[in-house]
Amino acid sequence: MAKNKHVSRRGSIPIDVIDRINLVKREARELEDALLFANAAVRSNPEETGEYLEGELAALALSAQRLRADADELRIAATPFMPKPRKRCRVSA
């Protein structure tokens, strides 16, 4: 059976949308990890914390926020492709 490159296994969500969502999520996690590391470095050496480092921390936080927003937008864009939930049949006793 040939694989359709434009349809995911979960329904009719285009693979490129799913790949983009996963990429954005991964990048956001990497930025959040970098932010946590930078925060730990600042706390361990507060006397060496300069404006440059504070600027870098702010830039990392902003980048992570943007990536989260991009992931949310992609999720919204993919919503029409999501399969609709099936209605459950009730069995009367």
Distance bins in CASP14 RR format, pairs under 12 A and 6 or more apart:
PFRMAT RR
TARGET T0000
AUTHOR 0000-0000-0000
RMODE 2
METHOD distances of the structure
MODEL  1
3 9 0 0 0 0 1 0 0 0 0 0 0
3 15 0 0 0 0 1 0 0 0 0 0 0
4 11 0 0 0 0 0 1 0 0 0 0 0
4 12 0 0 0 0 1 0 0 0 0 0 0
4 13 0 0 0 0 0 1 0 0 0 0 0
4 14 0 0 0 0 0 1 0 0 0 0 0
4 15 0 0 0 0 1 0 0 0 0 0 0
5 14 0 0 0 0 1 0 0 0 0 0 0
5 15 1 0 0 1 0 0 0 0 0 0 0
5 16 0 0 0 0 1 0 0 0 0 0 0
5 18 0 0 0 0 0 1 0 0 0 0 0
5 19 0 0 0 0 0 1 0 0 0 0 0
6 12 0 0 0 0 1 0 0 0 0 0 0
6 13 0 0 0 0 1 0 0 0 0 0 0
6 14 1 0 1 0 0 0 0 0 0 0 0
6 15 1 0 0 1 0 0 0 0 0 0 0
6 16 1 0 0 1 0 0 0 0 0 0 0
6 17 0 0 0 0 0 1 0 0 0 0 0
6 18 0 0 0 0 0 1 0 0 0 0 0
6 19 0 0 0 0 0 1 0 0 0 0 0
6 81 0 0 0 0 0 1 0 0 0 0 0
7 13 1 0 0 1 0 0 0 0 0 0 0
7 14 1 0 0 1 0 0 0 0 0 0 0
7 15 1 0 0 1 0 0 0 0 0 0 0
7 16 0 0 0 0 0 1 0 0 0 0 0
7 17 0 0 0 0 0 1 0 0 0 0 0
7 18 0 0 0 0 0 1 0 0 0 0 0
7 81 0 0 0 0 1 0 0 0 0 0 0
7 83 0 0 0 0 0 1 0 0 0 0 0
8 14 1 0 0 1 0 0 0 0 0 0 0
8 15 1 0 1 0 0 0 0 0 0 0 0
8 16 0 0 0 0 1 0 0 0 0 0 0
8 17 0 0 0 0 1 0 0 0 0 0 0
8 18 1 0 1 0 0 0 0 0 0 0 0
8 19 0 0 0 0 1 0 0 0 0 0 0
8 21 0 0 0 0 0 1 0 0 0 0 0
8 22 0 0 0 0 0 1 0 0 0 0 0
8 78 0 0 0 0 1 0 0 0 0 0 0
8 81 0 0 0 0 1 0 0 0 0 0 0
8 82 0 0 0 0 0 1 0 0 0 0 0
8 83 0 0 0 0 0 1 0 0 0 0 0
9 15 0 0 0 0 1 0 0 0 0 0 0
9 18 0 0 0 0 1 0 0 0 0 0 0
9 83 0 0 0 0 0 1 0 0 0 0 0
10 17 0 0 0 0 0 1 0 0 0 0 0
10 18 0 0 0 0 1 0 0 0 0 0 0
10 21 0 0 0 0 0 1 0 0 0 0 0
10 78 0 0 0 0 0 1 0 0 0 0 0
10 81 0 0 0 0 1 0 0 0 0 0 0
10 82 0 0 0 0 1 0 0 0 0 0 0
10 83 1 0 0 1 0 0 0 0 0 0 0
11 17 0 0 0 0 0 1 0 0 0 0 0
11 18 0 0 0 0 0 1 0 0 0 0 0
11 78 0 0 0 0 0 1 0 0 0 0 0
11 80 0 0 0 0 0 1 0 0 0 0 0
11 81 1 0 0 1 0 0 0 0 0 0 0
11 82 1 0 0 1 0 0 0 0 0 0 0
11 83 1 0 1 0 0 0 0 0 0 0 0
11 84 0 0 0 0 0 1 0 0 0 0 0
12 18 0 0 0 0 0 1 0 0 0 0 0
12 78 0 0 0 0 1 0 0 0 0 0 0
12 79 0 0 0 0 0 1 0 0 0 0 0
12 80 0 0 0 0 1 0 0 0 0 0 0
12 81 1 0 1 0 0 0 0 0 0 0 0
12 82 0 0 0 0 1 0 0 0 0 0 0
12 83 1 0 0 1 0 0 0 0 0 0 0
12 84 0 0 0 0 0 1 0 0 0 0 0
13 19 0 0 0 0 0 1 0 0 0 0 0
13 20 0 0 0 0 0 1 0 0 0 0 0
13 21 0 0 0 0 1 0 0 0 0 0 0
13 22 0 0 0 0 0 1 0 0 0 0 0
13 74 0 0 0 0 0 1 0 0 0 0 0
13 75 0 0 0 0 0 1 0 0 0 0 0
13 77 0 0 0 0 1 0 0 0 0 0 0
13 78 1 0 1 0 0 0 0 0 0 0 0
13 79 0 0 0 0 1 0 0 0 0 0 0
13 80 0 0 0 0 1 0 0 0 0 0 0
13 81 1 0 1 0 0 0 0 0 0 0 0
13 82 1 0 0 1 0 0 0 0 0 0 0
13 83 0 0 0 0 1 0 0 0 0 0 0
14 20 0 0 0 0 1 0 0 0 0 0 0
14 21 0 0 0 0 0 1 0 0 0 0 0
14 74 0 0 0 0 0 1 0 0 0 0 0
14 77 0 0 0 0 1 0 0 0 0 0 0
14 78 1 0 0 1 0 0 0 0 0 0 0
14 80 0 0 0 0 0 1 0 0 0 0 0
14 81 1 0 0 1 0 0 0 0 0 0 0
14 82 0 0 0 0 0 1 0 0 0 0 0
15 21 0 0 0 0 0 1 0 0 0 0 0
15 22 0 0 0 0 0 1 0 0 0 0 0
15 78 0 0 0 0 0 1 0 0 0 0 0
15 81 0 0 0 0 0 1 0 0 0 0 0
16 22 0 0 0 0 0 1 0 0 0 0 0
16 23 0 0 0 0 0 1 0 0 0 0 0
16 74 0 0 0 0 0 1 0 0 0 0 0
16 77 0 0 0 0 0 1 0 0 0 0 0
16 78 0 0 0 0 0 1 0 0 0 0 0
16 81 0 0 0 0 0 1 0 0 0 0 0
17 23 0 0 0 0 0 1 0 0 0 0 0
17 24 0 0 0 0 0 1 0 0 0 0 0
17 71 0 0 0 0 0 1 0 0 0 0 0
17 73 0 0 0 0 0 1 0 0 0 0 0
17 74 1 0 0 1 0 0 0 0 0 0 0
17 75 0 0 0 0 1 0 0 0 0 0 0
17 76 0 0 0 0 0 1 0 0 0 0 0
17 77 1 0 0 1 0 0 0 0 0 0 0
17 78 1 0 1 0 0 0 0 0 0 0 0
17 79 0 0 0 0 0 1 0 0 0 0 0
17 80 0 0 0 0 0 1 0 0 0 0 0
17 81 1 0 0 1 0 0 0 0 0 0 0
17 82 0 0 0 0 0 1 0 0 0 0 0
18 24 0 0 0 0 0 1 0 0 0 0 0
18 25 0 0 0 0 0 1 0 0 0 0 0
18 71 0 0 0 0 0 1 0 0 0 0 0
18 74 0 0 0 0 1 0 0 0 0 0 0
18 75 0 0 0 0 0 1 0 0 0 0 0
18 77 0 0 0 0 0 1 0 0 0 0 0
18 78 1 0 0 1 0 0 0 0 0 0 0
18 81 0 0 0 0 1 0 0 0 0 0 0
18 82 0 0 0 0 0 1 0 0 0 0 0
19 25 0 0 0 0 0 1 0 0 0 0 0
19 26 0 0 0 0 0 1 0 0 0 0 0
19 74 0 0 0 0 1 0 0 0 0 0 0
19 78 0 0 0 0 0 1 0 0 0 0 0
20 26 0 0 0 0 0 1 0 0 0 0 0
20 27 0 0 0 0 0 1 0 0 0 0 0
20 67 0 0 0 0 0 1 0 0 0 0 0
20 70 0 0 0 0 1 0 0 0 0 0 0
20 71 0 0 0 0 1 0 0 0 0 0 0
20 73 0 0 0 0 0 1 0 0 0 0 0
20 74 1 0 1 0 0 0 0 0 0 0 0
20 75 0 0 0 0 0 1 0 0 0 0 0
20 77 0 0 0 0 1 0 0 0 0 0 0
20 78 0 0 0 0 1 0 0 0 0 0 0
21 27 0 0 0 0 0 1 0 0 0 0 0
21 28 0 0 0 0 0 1 0 0 0 0 0
21 67 0 0 0 0 0 1 0 0 0 0 0
21 68 0 0 0 0 0 1 0 0 0 0 0
21 70 0 0 0 0 1 0 0 0 0 0 0
21 71 1 0 1 0 0 0 0 0 0 0 0
21 72 0 0 0 0 1 0 0 0 0 0 0
21 73 0 0 0 0 1 0 0 0 0 0 0
21 74 1 0 1 0 0 0 0 0 0 0 0
21 75 1 0 0 1 0 0 0 0 0 0 0
21 76 0 0 0 0 0 1 0 0 0 0 0
21 77 0 0 0 0 1 0 0 0 0 0 0
21 78 1 0 0 1 0 0 0 0 0 0 0
21 79 0 0 0 0 0 1 0 0 0 0 0
21 81 0 0 0 0 0 1 0 0 0 0 0
22 28 0 0 0 0 0 1 0 0 0 0 0
22 29 0 0 0 0 0 1 0 0 0 0 0
22 67 0 0 0 0 0 1 0 0 0 0 0
22 71 0 0 0 0 1 0 0 0 0 0 0
22 74 0 0 0 0 1 0 0 0 0 0 0
22 75 0 0 0 0 0 1 0 0 0 0 0
22 78 0 0 0 0 0 1 0 0 0 0 0
23 29 0 0 0 0 0 1 0 0 0 0 0
23 30 0 0 0 0 0 1 0 0 0 0 0
23 67 0 0 0 0 1 0 0 0 0 0 0
23 70 0 0 0 0 1 0 0 0 0 0 0
23 71 0 0 0 0 1 0 0 0 0 0 0
23 74 0 0 0 0 1 0 0 0 0 0 0
24 30 0 0 0 0 0 1 0 0 0 0 0
24 31 0 0 0 0 0 1 0 0 0 0 0
24 63 0 0 0 0 0 1 0 0 0 0 0
24 64 0 0 0 0 0 1 0 0 0 0 0
24 66 0 0 0 0 1 0 0 0 0 0 0
24 67 1 0 1 0 0 0 0 0 0 0 0
24 68 0 0 0 0 1 0 0 0 0 0 0
24 69 0 0 0 0 1 0 0 0 0 0 0
24 70 1 0 1 0 0 0 0 0 0 0 0
24 71 1 0 1 0 0 0 0 0 0 0 0
24 72 0 0 0 0 1 0 0 0 0 0 0
24 73 0 0 0 0 1 0 0 0 0 0 0
24 74 1 0 0 1 0 0 0 0 0 0 0
24 75 0 0 0 0 1 0 0 0 0 0 0
24 77 0 0 0 0 0 1 0 0 0 0 0
24 78 0 0 0 0 0 1 0 0 0 0 0
25 31 0 0 0 0 0 1 0 0 0 0 0
25 32 0 0 0 0 0 1 0 0 0 0 0
25 64 0 0 0 0 0 1 0 0 0 0 0
25 67 1 0 0 1 0 0 0 0 0 0 0
25 68 0 0 0 0 1 0 0 0 0 0 0
25 70 0 0 0 0 1 0 0 0 0 0 0
25 71 1 0 1 0 0 0 0 0 0 0 0
25 72 0 0 0 0 0 1 0 0 0 0 0
25 74 0 0 0 0 1 0 0 0 0 0 0
25 75 0 0 0 0 1 0 0 0 0 0 0
26 32 0 0 0 0 0 1 0 0 0 0 0
26 33 0 0 0 0 0 1 0 0 0 0 0
26 64 0 0 0 0 0 1 0 0 0 0 0
26 67 0 0 0 0 1 0 0 0 0 0 0
26 71 0 0 0 0 1 0 0 0 0 0 0
27 33 0 0 0 0 0 1 0 0 0 0 0
27 34 0 0 0 0 0 1 0 0 0 0 0
27 60 0 0 0 0 0 1 0 0 0 0 0
27 63 0 0 0 0 1 0 0 0 0 0 0
27 64 0 0 0 0 1 0 0 0 0 0 0
27 66 0 0 0 0 1 0 0 0 0 0 0
27 67 1 0 1 0 0 0 0 0 0 0 0
27 68 0 0 0 0 1 0 0 0 0 0 0
27 70 0 0 0 0 1 0 0 0 0 0 0
27 71 0 0 0 0 1 0 0 0 0 0 0
28 34 0 0 0 0 0 1 0 0 0 0 0
28 35 0 0 0 0 0 1 0 0 0 0 0
28 60 0 0 0 0 0 1 0 0 0 0 0
28 61 0 0 0 0 0 1 0 0 0 0 0
28 62 0 0 0 0 0 1 0 0 0 0 0
28 63 0 0 0 0 1 0 0 0 0 0 0
28 64 1 0 1 0 0 0 0 0 0 0 0
28 65 0 0 0 0 1 0 0 0 0 0 0
28 66 0 0 0 0 1 0 0 0 0 0 0
28 67 1 1 0 0 0 0 0 0 0 0 0
28 68 1 0 1 0 0 0 0 0 0 0 0
28 69 0 0 0 0 1 0 0 0 0 0 0
28 70 0 0 0 0 1 0 0 0 0 0 0
28 71 1 0 0 1 0 0 0 0 0 0 0
28 72 0 0 0 0 0 1 0 0 0 0 0
28 74 0 0 0 0 0 1 0 0 0 0 0
29 35 0 0 0 0 0 1 0 0 0 0 0
29 36 0 0 0 0 0 1 0 0 0 0 0
29 64 0 0 0 0 1 0 0 0 0 0 0
29 67 0 0 0 0 1 0 0 0 0 0 0
29 68 0 0 0 0 0 1 0 0 0 0 0
29 71 0 0 0 0 0 1 0 0 0 0 0
30 36 0 0 0 0 0 1 0 0 0 0 0
30 37 0 0 0 0 0 1 0 0 0 0 0
30 60 0 0 0 0 0 1 0 0 0 0 0
30 63 0 0 0 0 1 0 0 0 0 0 0
30 64 0 0 0 0 1 0 0 0 0 0 0
30 67 0 0 0 0 1 0 0 0 0 0 0
31 37 0 0 0 0 0 1 0 0 0 0 0
31 38 0 0 0 0 0 1 0 0 0 0 0
31 56 0 0 0 0 0 1 0 0 0 0 0
31 57 0 0 0 0 0 1 0 0 0 0 0
31 59 0 0 0 0 1 0 0 0 0 0 0
31 60 1 0 1 0 0 0 0 0 0 0 0
31 61 0 0 0 0 1 0 0 0 0 0 0
31 62 0 0 0 0 1 0 0 0 0 0 0
31 63 1 0 1 0 0 0 0 0 0 0 0
31 64 1 0 1 0 0 0 0 0 0 0 0
31 65 0 0 0 0 1 0 0 0 0 0 0
31 66 0 0 0 0 1 0 0 0 0 0 0
31 67 1 0 0 1 0 0 0 0 0 0 0
31 68 0 0 0 0 1 0 0 0 0 0 0
31 70 0 0 0 0 0 1 0 0 0 0 0
31 71 0 0 0 0 0 1 0 0 0 0 0
32 38 0 0 0 0 0 1 0 0 0 0 0
32 39 0 0 0 0 0 1 0 0 0 0 0
32 57 0 0 0 0 0 1 0 0 0 0 0
32 60 0 0 0 0 1 0 0 0 0 0 0
32 61 0 0 0 0 1 0 0 0 0 0 0
32 63 0 0 0 0 1 0 0 0 0 0 0
32 64 1 0 1 0 0 0 0 0 0 0 0
32 65 0 0 0 0 0 1 0 0 0 0 0
32 67 0 0 0 0 1 0 0 0 0 0 0
32 68 0 0 0 0 1 0 0 0 0 0 0
33 39 0 0 0 0 0 1 0 0 0 0 0
33 40 0 0 0 0 0 1 0 0 0 0 0
33 60 0 0 0 0 1 0 0 0 0 0 0
33 64 0 0 0 0 1 0 0 0 0 0 0
34 40 0 0 0 0 0 1 0 0 0 0 0
34 41 0 0 0 0 0 1 0 0 0 0 0
34 56 0 0 0 0 1 0 0 0 0 0 0
34 57 0 0 0 0 1 0 0 0 0 0 0
34 59 0 0 0 0 0 1 0 0 0 0 0
34 60 1 0 1 0 0 0 0 0 0 0 0
34 61 0 0 0 0 0 1 0 0 0 0 0
34 63 0 0 0 0 1 0 0 0 0 0 0
34 64 0 0 0 0 1 0 0 0 0 0 0
34 67 0 0 0 0 0 1 0 0 0 0 0
35 41 0 0 0 0 0 1 0 0 0 0 0
35 42 0 0 0 0 0 1 0 0 0 0 0
35 53 0 0 0 0 0 1 0 0 0 0 0
35 55 0 0 0 0 0 1 0 0 0 0 0
35 56 0 0 0 0 1 0 0 0 0 0 0
35 57 1 0 0 1 0 0 0 0 0 0 0
35 58 0 0 0 0 1 0 0 0 0 0 0
35 59 0 0 0 0 1 0 0 0 0 0 0
35 60 1 0 1 0 0 0 0 0 0 0 0
35 61 1 0 1 0 0 0 0 0 0 0 0
35 62 0 0 0 0 0 1 0 0 0 0 0
35 63 0 0 0 0 1 0 0 0 0 0 0
35 64 1 0 0 1 0 0 0 0 0 0 0
35 65 0 0 0 0 0 1 0 0 0 0 0
35 67 0 0 0 0 0 1 0 0 0 0 0
36 42 0 0 0 0 0 1 0 0 0 0 0
36 43 0 0 0 0 0 1 0 0 0 0 0
36 57 0 0 0 0 0 1 0 0 0 0 0
36 60 0 0 0 0 1 0 0 0 0 0 0
36 61 0 0 0 0 0 1 0 0 0 0 0
36 64 0 0 0 0 0 1 0 0 0 0 0
37 43 0 0 0 0 0 1 0 0 0 0 0
37 44 0 0 0 0 0 1 0 0 0 0 0
37 53 0 0 0 0 0 1 0 0 0 0 0
37 56 0 0 0 0 0 1 0 0 0 0 0
37 57 0 0 0 0 0 1 0 0 0 0 0
37 60 0 0 0 0 1 0 0 0 0 0 0
38 44 0 0 0 0 0 1 0 0 0 0 0
38 45 0 0 0 0 0 1 0 0 0 0 0
38 49 0 0 0 0 0 1 0 0 0 0 0
38 50 0 0 0 0 0 1 0 0 0 0 0
38 52 0 0 0 0 0 1 0 0 0 0 0
38 53 1 0 0 1 0 0 0 0 0 0 0
38 54 0 0 0 0 1 0 0 0 0 0 0
38 55 0 0 0 0 1 0 0 0 0 0 0
38 56 1 0 0 1 0 0 0 0 0 0 0
38 57 1 0 1 0 0 0 0 0 0 0 0
38 58 0 0 0 0 0 1 0 0 0 0 0
38 59 0 0 0 0 0 1 0 0 0 0 0
38 60 1 0 0 1 0 0 0 0 0 0 0
38 61 0 0 0 0 1 0 0 0 0 0 0
38 64 0 0 0 0 0 1 0 0 0 0 0
39 45 0 0 0 0 0 1 0 0 0 0 0
39 46 0 0 0 0 0 1 0 0 0 0 0
39 49 0 0 0 0 0 1 0 0 0 0 0
39 53 0 0 0 0 0 1 0 0 0 0 0
39 54 0 0 0 0 0 1 0 0 0 0 0
39 56 0 0 0 0 0 1 0 0 0 0 0
39 57 1 0 0 1 0 0 0 0 0 0 0
39 58 0 0 0 0 0 1 0 0 0 0 0
39 60 0 0 0 0 1 0 0 0 0 0 0
39 61 0 0 0 0 1 0 0 0 0 0 0
40 46 0 0 0 0 0 1 0 0 0 0 0
40 49 0 0 0 0 0 1 0 0 0 0 0
40 57 0 0 0 0 0 1 0 0 0 0 0
41 48 0 0 0 0 1 0 0 0 0 0 0
41 49 0 0 0 0 1 0 0 0 0 0 0
41 50 0 0 0 0 0 1 0 0 0 0 0
41 53 1 0 0 1 0 0 0 0 0 0 0
41 54 0 0 0 0 0 1 0 0 0 0 0
41 56 0 0 0 0 0 1 0 0 0 0 0
41 57 0 0 0 0 1 0 0 0 0 0 0
41 60 0 0 0 0 0 1 0 0 0 0 0
42 48 0 0 0 0 1 0 0 0 0 0 0
42 49 1 0 1 0 0 0 0 0 0 0 0
42 50 0 0 0 0 1 0 0 0 0 0 0
42 52 0 0 0 0 0 1 0 0 0 0 0
42 53 1 0 0 1 0 0 0 0 0 0 0
42 54 1 0 0 1 0 0 0 0 0 0 0
42 55 0 0 0 0 0 1 0 0 0 0 0
42 56 0 0 0 0 1 0 0 0 0 0 0
42 57 1 0 0 1 0 0 0 0 0 0 0
42 58 0 0 0 0 0 1 0 0 0 0 0
42 60 0 0 0 0 0 1 0 0 0 0 0
43 49 0 0 0 0 1 0 0 0 0 0 0
43 53 0 0 0 0 0 1 0 0 0 0 0
43 57 0 0 0 0 0 1 0 0 0 0 0
45 53 0 0 0 0 1 0 0 0 0 0 0
46 53 0 0 0 0 0 1 0 0 0 0 0
46 54 0 0 0 0 0 1 0 0 0 0 0
47 53 0 0 0 0 0 1 0 0 0 0 0
48 54 0 0 0 0 0 1 0 0 0 0 0
49 55 0 0 0 0 0 1 0 0 0 0 0
49 56 0 0 0 0 0 1 0 0 0 0 0
49 57 0 0 0 0 1 0 0 0 0 0 0
50 56 0 0 0 0 1 0 0 0 0 0 0
50 57 0 0 0 0 0 1 0 0 0 0 0
51 57 0 0 0 0 0 1 0 0 0 0 0
51 58 0 0 0 0 0 1 0 0 0 0 0
52 58 0 0 0 0 0 1 0 0 0 0 0
52 59 0 0 0 0 0 1 0 0 0 0 0
53 59 0 0 0 0 0 1 0 0 0 0 0
53 60 0 0 0 0 0 1 0 0 0 0 0
54 60 0 0 0 0 0 1 0 0 0 0 0
54 61 0 0 0 0 0 1 0 0 0 0 0
55 61 0 0 0 0 1 0 0 0 0 0 0
55 62 0 0 0 0 1 0 0 0 0 0 0
55 63 0 0 0 0 0 1 0 0 0 0 0
56 62 0 0 0 0 0 1 0 0 0 0 0
56 63 0 0 0 0 0 1 0 0 0 0 0
57 63 0 0 0 0 0 1 0 0 0 0 0
57 64 0 0 0 0 0 1 0 0 0 0 0
58 64 0 0 0 0 0 1 0 0 0 0 0
58 65 0 0 0 0 0 1 0 0 0 0 0
59 65 0 0 0 0 0 1 0 0 0 0 0
59 66 0 0 0 0 0 1 0 0 0 0 0
60 66 0 0 0 0 0 1 0 0 0 0 0
60 67 0 0 0 0 0 1 0 0 0 0 0
61 67 0 0 0 0 0 1 0 0 0 0 0
61 68 0 0 0 0 0 1 0 0 0 0 0
62 68 0 0 0 0 0 1 0 0 0 0 0
62 69 0 0 0 0 0 1 0 0 0 0 0
63 69 0 0 0 0 0 1 0 0 0 0 0
63 70 0 0 0 0 0 1 0 0 0 0 0
64 70 0 0 0 0 0 1 0 0 0 0 0
64 71 0 0 0 0 0 1 0 0 0 0 0
65 71 0 0 0 0 0 1 0 0 0 0 0
65 72 0 0 0 0 0 1 0 0 0 0 0
66 72 0 0 0 0 0 1 0 0 0 0 0
66 73 0 0 0 0 0 1 0 0 0 0 0
67 73 0 0 0 0 0 1 0 0 0 0 0
67 74 0 0 0 0 0 1 0 0 0 0 0
68 74 0 0 0 0 0 1 0 0 0 0 0
68 75 0 0 0 0 0 1 0 0 0 0 0
69 75 0 0 0 0 0 1 0 0 0 0 0
69 76 0 0 0 0 0 1 0 0 0 0 0
70 76 0 0 0 0 0 1 0 0 0 0 0
70 77 0 0 0 0 0 1 0 0 0 0 0
71 77 0 0 0 0 0 1 0 0 0 0 0
71 78 0 0 0 0 0 1 0 0 0 0 0
72 78 0 0 0 0 0 1 0 0 0 0 0
72 79 0 0 0 0 0 1 0 0 0 0 0
73 79 0 0 0 0 0 1 0 0 0 0 0
74 81 0 0 0 0 0 1 0 0 0 0 0
75 81 0 0 0 0 0 1 0 0 0 0 0
75 82 0 0 0 0 1 0 0 0 0 0 0
76 82 0 0 0 0 0 1 0 0 0 0 0
END
